[in-house]
Amino acid sequence: MSAPRLTFIGAGNMASSIIGGLVSKGFSPKRITASDPLEATLERLKSVAPVRTTTDNLQAIADADVVVLAVKPQAMKAVLEPLAATLRQKRPLIISIAAGIEIRSIEHWLGGALPIVRCMPNTPALVQVGATGLYANAAVSDAQRQQADNILRAVGVALWVEKETQLDAVTAVSGSGPAYFFLVMEAMQTAGERLGLPADVARTLTLQTALGAAQMAVSSDVDAAELRRRVTSPNGTTERAIAAFEEGGLRDLFQRALQACNDRSEELARELGAD
């Protein structure tokens, strides 16, 4: 069976990263089309991979097996409605990477129950170490699920959830998660500087420590709690720092933060959804 013909509606950073990941893993750029209203955006994409490009969305989806919706959530309705008749006729797999747009809204704007996968990637996909949660509606076949899985795995790990509402939790954990770690890095670097380290030294130590800790956690056969225990010697320096975090309510703070993110994701679905 030949590889599917892919069309990306929207050629911004996330679309470019997915396309770059696919091509780097052997997917032929000749089977990828990208559409975007800005010629400059399409030119930047061509520097990533020599895919076909157009500013005409209808032309882009004419022979697509898979259509990836990579437009801003606020633009989704306006982008989809002119494509509805063609998509209903062709019935390609539709993959939406737009945050906050529920499948029922996409179905409403397209006027039918087409095969749709909604997913929530995160920004590390830009360097092919992303984490993506996916949910498929009932119209998606097993083969189409595999297609979606293959596409998102080109830029990192891809995990399926059983309920669409769980994508709000995915948003809270991994979708917005990189910002949490950036904040921790920022705070650690500032603290290091206040302890007397030069800014460049504090930055390098912080970033390398974050990278090393993540790689250890990914490659280890034990969970993060056990890894923490292993580096926390009784009455040592690390134990004193961990105690300060615990006394400051760090765990409760993270719970409140992720709950707030989850709640905002639910709100956006209501604000951006079908009328």
N, C-alpha and C positions, 0 to 999 in steps of 0.2 A: 504494500500500500504506500502510495506517495505521501510525502509530508503535506499537511494542510496548507492552504493559502491563507495567510494572515493579513488582516487590515487593521491598522491602528488609526482611530479617529482622535486626533491630538498627537502632536509629536514633541511634546515637552520633555522635561528631564526624566520622568518616570518611564514614559514610552521609550525614550532613547536608551535608558539603562536596560530595559527588558530586551529590546532589539539587539543591543550590543551583547548581552548575555547569550541570547539565542544563537547569534552568528558565531560567537566565540566557541560555542559547543557544537558547531557544525551545521546549523540550520542555514539553508541557502537564502541569501538576501534577495534572490530573484523571486522568492515566493512570499515576500513581505512588501506590503504597500502601506504608506503612511500619508495621512491627509492632515493638513493644518492650514488655517487662513493666512499665516505669515510665512512668506517665502524665506525669510532669514532663519526661521526655526527649522524649516525643511533643509536648508543648506547646512546648518549645524548637524542635523541628523545624518546627512550624507557623509560627513567627516567621520562618523561612527561606523556606518555600514552603507554600502552602495545599494540601498533599497529603492524601490520605485516610489515616487512622491507625486502628490497632486494637491491642489487646493479645492478640489471638487469631491465632497464626501460621497455623493451618489456614484460617481465614477469609481471611487476607491472601494466601495463595497460590492461592486457589480459581480465579481466572481469569487468573493471571499467565503471560505469555509468557517473562519473564526473572525469575529469583529471585536476588537479590544477598545472599549470606551475609556479614553484617557483624557477627558476634558474636565474642566472645573465643574464642581457640582452645580453651581448656579447657572451654568450654561447647558446642562444636560437636556432639559425639556426642549429648548430651542434647537438644539442639535438633532435630537431624535425625531421630532415630529415630521420633518421633511423626508426622513429615511424610512418611515414606518411601513409604507406600502411595499417597498422593495424588500425590507427585512422580513415582512410577513410572507412574501412570496418565496424568497430564497431560504429562509429559516436556518441561517448559520448559527453556530454557537456564539452567544454574546457574553463577553467578559467585561464587567464593569469594575474599574479600580477607583471610582469616584467615591470619596468619603461621604457618608450620610444619606446616600440615595438607596432606598430600599427597592427590592425586586418588584414589589407590587407597583411602585411608581413607574419603573421602566416599562412594565407590562401595560400599564394604563396609557402611557404616552405612545407606545407602539401599537396599541389596540389589539393585543392578543397575547396568549401565553406561550411565548417563544422560549427556547432553551437558554437560560441565563445563569451565569455564575457571577456572584458578587464576591469581591475579595478586598482585603485590606492589607496592602503592602506597607512597608515602612522605608524611610529614606536610606538606610544602609543598602537597599537594593541598588542604589546608584554606584556602589562599589562591589556589587554582587555578593554581599553577605546579608541580604535582607531576610526578613521573617514575614510571611504572609499567611493570613487566615482566609479560608475560602468556604463558601456555602453555595450549593446548587439547588435550583428549583426542580420540581418533579419532571419537567420536560427534558432535562439533561440526561443523555444516555451515558452508559458506562464508558464508552469510547470517548465521548466528549469530556467527561470528568478527567480522563487520562490526558486528553489534550490540554486542558486547563492546568492540570498538575505539572505537565512538562514545561509549559510556558513560564509559570511562576517559579519553578525550580531552577530556571536558568539564571535567576538572580538571588538564590538563597534557598531557605527551607520553605516548604509549603505544607500547611496543616489544615485539614478539613474540620469544620464544626457541624454539629447535628442540627442546630437551630440558628436561624438568621439573627435572632436577638443576641446570640453569643458574639457576634461581630462587634457589638458595642464593648464587650469585655476585651476582645482582641485589640480594639482601638486603644483601650486604657492601658493594656500591658505592653504591646509591641508597636502599635501604630504611633502613639505618642511617646513611647518609651525611650527612644534615643534622646529626647530632650531632657528626660530625668537624669540620664547618665551624664549628659553634657553639663547639667547644673552641678552634679556631684564633682565632676572634673574641675569646673570653674571654682567651686568652693575649696577643693583640696589645693588647687594651685595658689589661690589667695592666702590660704592658711599657711602654706609652705613659705610664701614670700614674707608673711608676718613673723615667721619663725627665723627669718634671716637668710633664706635662700635667694639667689638671683632669679629673676623672673623666668629666664630661659631654662634654668636648671629645674625649677619647680614644675614648669610645664612639661618638660621631657620626662621627668620622673613620674608625674601624674599620668600622662598618656600611656607610657610604657607599662605602668602598673595596671592600668585598666585593661590594656590589651592582654597582658599576661594572665590576669585573673580570669578574663573571659575565656581565653584559650584553655586554661586549666580546667575550668568548669565544663566546657564543651567536651573535652577529651577524657574527663574523669568518669569513673564508674560509680561515684557516690554523689550525693546531692550537695547543694551549696552550704547547707547548715553544717554538714560534716566537714567540708573543706574549711569552713570558718573555724570550727573547733580544732582542727589539726594545726592551724597557724596561731592559735590563741593559747600560749603557755600560761599556766597558773601563775598568778602574781607578776606577770610580765607586762611589757609595754603595750602590747596589742590588747590584752585583757582590760587595761585601764581605759583605752580608747573605746572599746566596745561597750564598756560599762557606761561611759559618758553618752554614747548614742542611745543606749537603752533607757537611761534616766531621762533623756530628752524626749522620749516618746517617738523615736524614729519609725517604729513599726506602725503605730497608729497614724502617724502623719502620712505615710505611704498609702495606707488604707483609705484615708480621707481623700488624698489626691487622686487615686485611681477611681474611687467612687465618683468624684466630681467629673472626671474625664468621661466615664461611662454615662453619667447623666447628661452631659453636654452632647454626647454622640446621639443619645435618644432624642434630645431636643432638636438637633439638626435634621434628623430624619423627618420629624414633624414639620419643621420650617421649610425644608427643601422638597418635600414629597408632593405627590399628585394632589391637585385640588379636589 
